[in-house]
Structures are given as C-alpha cells and as structure tokens.
Amino acid sequence: MIQIRNVLISALTGVASVASLGGIAHAQASASQATQSTVTVFRPITLTKNTDLSFGTVVRPATGSGTITISQTDGSRSLSGSGALLSTGPNAAPGRATYTVNGEGGQTFSISVPANFNMTRSGGSETITVVLTPTATTGTLSNALGQAGSSTFGVGGQIPINDTTASGAYTGSFTTTVAYN
C-alpha cells in the first residue's frame, strides 16, 4: 500500500509540475519597461557687430601694385608693394571687424564669413575685391551649460591697389553668421 501511495504522489507531483509550467507560459503574454526621456534647452545664440572692417585711406601707386592688409587678430594695417598708407582722411580709422557672440555657456559654435566680396566706388561702377580672413572658424562660449556665455572674434582682410585703381570712396558689405555646432 505504501508503494501505491508513493506512485500516486509521484504521478500527482508530475501533473502539478506540468500544470504550473503551463501557467507560467500564459503569464508572459506581455511585458513592460519604464523609459526615460531627456532634452537639453539652449538659450538663443546672438551675434553683435562691434566695429566694421575699414582699410582707412590709402594712396594708389604711381606705377605697379600693392596689397593693403588688415590683421584679423589685432586690426593692424600693413602695405606690401607700392602705394602709401595715410593716417588721416575721410574714412573711419583702419581696423578689423569685431564681433561678440552670446549664448549657452560652454557650447561650441561655427563662424562663417564669405571668402571675398566686392566694394563699389561711390558714383561709379568700379570694384575692389576684399579677401576676408576671420580669426577662427569655430569658437567656444565662456561659462558652463545653464549659464550665459560669450566669446569674441575678429575679421580682417586684404585689398589690391594698382596704378589704374580709380580714385574715390569704395563701400560694400558682407554677412557674418554664427551657429551652434
């Protein structure tokens, strides 16, 4: 009788095991997982022009040619070749264009200026091509994320003059753009 009882218990245990396996399989018909979402918000980037690019007043060469350069780093003016630089005249004092960038602290940004642009003689159609040179093509705003940051940079350039450059006042403009990287 003990033997029959052990066989019945073993048989019932096996049925219970099979029944419990079937129950587990049905319990996994769906699953859930918590998911986080994030965002980082930057304050707008702004660009302020502090000074314009000015080549000052120059005297064209009697013969030959020259190149006037405004340094992008310190705004100093130099002449290579023929011609002359004057320290007085109707134009603004010579110097580089300077800018201030404001935005989200610690962030990098790109600086974009055209490679060149033309200045046109007032009252005429003659042009002088200005080749532009920024101090950098990228920058980093001061401070850290969550704080206002700022940075500055400059743009210098070069113009050619020669014995056939028409006398007169030349003006033109170019667009400088900054953007978060």
C-alpha positions in Angstrom: 0.0 0.0 0.0 2.9 2.4 0.7 4.2 1.6 -2.7 0.9 2.5 -4.4 0.7 5.6 -2.3 4.3 6.7 -3.4 3.4 6.1 -7.1 0.2 8.2 -6.8 2.1 11.0 -5.1 4.8 10.9 -7.8 2.1 11.0 -10.5 0.3 13.9 -8.9 3.6 15.8 -8.5 4.3 15.4 -12.2 0.8 16.6 -13.2 1.2 19.6 -10.8 4.6 20.4 -12.4 3.2 20.3 -15.9 0.2 22.4 -14.8 2.4 25.0 -13.2 4.6 25.3 -16.4 1.6 25.9 -18.5 0.6 28.7 -16.1 4.0 30.5 -16.4 3.8 30.5 -20.1 0.5 32.2 -20.1 1.7 34.8 -17.5 4.3 36.1 -20.1 1.9 37.2 -22.8 3.0 40.9 -22.2 5.9 42.8 -20.6 6.6 46.4 -19.6 9.7 48.6 -19.2 10.0 52.2 -17.9 11.7 54.5 -20.4 13.2 58.0 -19.6 13.1 61.0 -22.0 15.6 63.9 -22.0 16.1 67.2 -23.6 18.7 70.0 -23.2 17.5 73.5 -23.9 19.9 76.2 -25.0 19.3 80.0 -24.9 19.4 81.5 -28.4 22.8 82.3 -29.9 23.2 86.0 -30.9 25.9 87.9 -32.8 26.6 91.6 -32.3 28.9 93.6 -34.6 31.1 95.9 -32.5 33.2 97.5 -35.3 33.3 97.5 -39.1 36.2 96.5 -41.3 38.0 99.6 -42.5 41.1 99.9 -44.7 41.4 103.6 -43.9 42.8 106.0 -46.5 45.4 104.9 -49.0 47.3 106.4 -51.9 47.4 104.3 -55.1 50.9 103.7 -56.5 52.1 105.8 -59.4 53.3 102.6 -61.0 52.9 99.0 -60.1 50.7 97.5 -57.4 50.3 96.8 -53.7 48.2 95.0 -51.2 46.7 96.5 -48.1 46.1 94.0 -45.2 44.1 94.4 -42.0 45.2 91.8 -39.5 42.3 89.7 -38.2 43.9 89.2 -34.8 44.8 92.8 -33.8 43.4 95.1 -36.6 46.8 96.5 -37.6 47.2 97.7 -41.1 50.1 97.0 -43.4 51.1 97.5 -47.1 53.2 95.3 -49.3 54.3 96.5 -52.7 53.7 100.0 -53.9 51.4 102.8 -52.6 51.1 104.6 -49.3 49.0 104.4 -46.1 47.7 107.6 -44.7 46.8 108.1 -41.0 44.2 110.8 -41.8 41.3 111.0 -44.2 37.6 110.8 -44.5 37.2 107.1 -43.7 37.0 105.5 -40.3 40.3 104.6 -38.7 41.7 101.4 -40.2 40.9 98.2 -38.3 39.3 94.8 -38.3 35.6 94.0 -37.9 34.9 92.7 -34.3 32.0 90.7 -33.0 30.6 89.4 -29.7 28.7 86.1 -29.6 26.3 85.4 -26.7 24.5 82.1 -26.0 24.6 79.0 -23.8 27.7 78.7 -21.8 30.3 76.1 -22.7 28.9 75.4 -26.1 30.9 75.5 -29.4 29.8 77.4 -32.4 30.9 77.9 -36.0 31.8 81.2 -37.7 31.0 81.7 -41.3 32.2 84.6 -43.5 32.4 84.7 -47.3 35.8 84.2 -48.8 35.5 87.6 -50.5 33.1 90.4 -51.5 33.3 93.5 -53.7 33.3 97.1 -52.6 32.0 99.5 -55.3 33.2 103.1 -55.9 30.6 105.7 -54.9 29.3 107.4 -58.1 30.9 104.7 -60.3 30.9 101.0 -61.2 34.5 100.2 -60.4 35.0 97.5 -57.7 37.7 96.3 -55.4 37.7 92.7 -54.2 38.2 92.2 -50.5 39.5 88.8 -49.4 38.3 88.1 -45.8 40.1 86.3 -43.0 38.4 85.5 -39.7 40.4 84.9 -36.5 38.9 81.4 -36.4 36.2 79.2 -37.9 34.9 77.9 -34.6 34.7 79.2 -31.0 33.5 78.2 -27.5 31.3 80.3 -25.3 32.5 81.0 -21.8 31.0 79.5 -18.6 29.1 76.2 -18.4 25.8 74.8 -19.5 22.9 76.5 -17.7 24.7 79.9 -17.6 25.0 82.6 -20.2 28.3 82.5 -22.2 30.1 84.9 -24.5 33.0 85.0 -26.9 34.6 87.5 -29.3 36.3 87.2 -32.7 37.6 89.4 -35.5 37.6 89.5 -39.3 40.4 91.1 -41.2 41.1 91.2 -45.0 43.2 92.3 -47.9 42.6 94.5 -50.9 44.7 95.1 -54.0 45.5 98.5 -55.4 47.4 99.4 -58.5 48.2 102.4 -60.7 44.9 102.0 -62.5 42.6 101.8 -59.4 40.0 104.6 -59.8 40.2 107.2 -57.1 37.1 107.6 -54.8 35.3 106.1 -51.8 34.5 102.4 -52.0 32.0 100.7 -49.9 30.5 97.2 -49.6 29.2 94.8 -47.1 29.4 91.1 -46.2 27.4 88.9 -43.8 28.9 87.1 -40.9 27.0 84.1 -39.4 27.4 82.1 -36.2 25.6 78.8 -35.3 25.7 76.2 -32.6 27.7 73.1 -33.6 
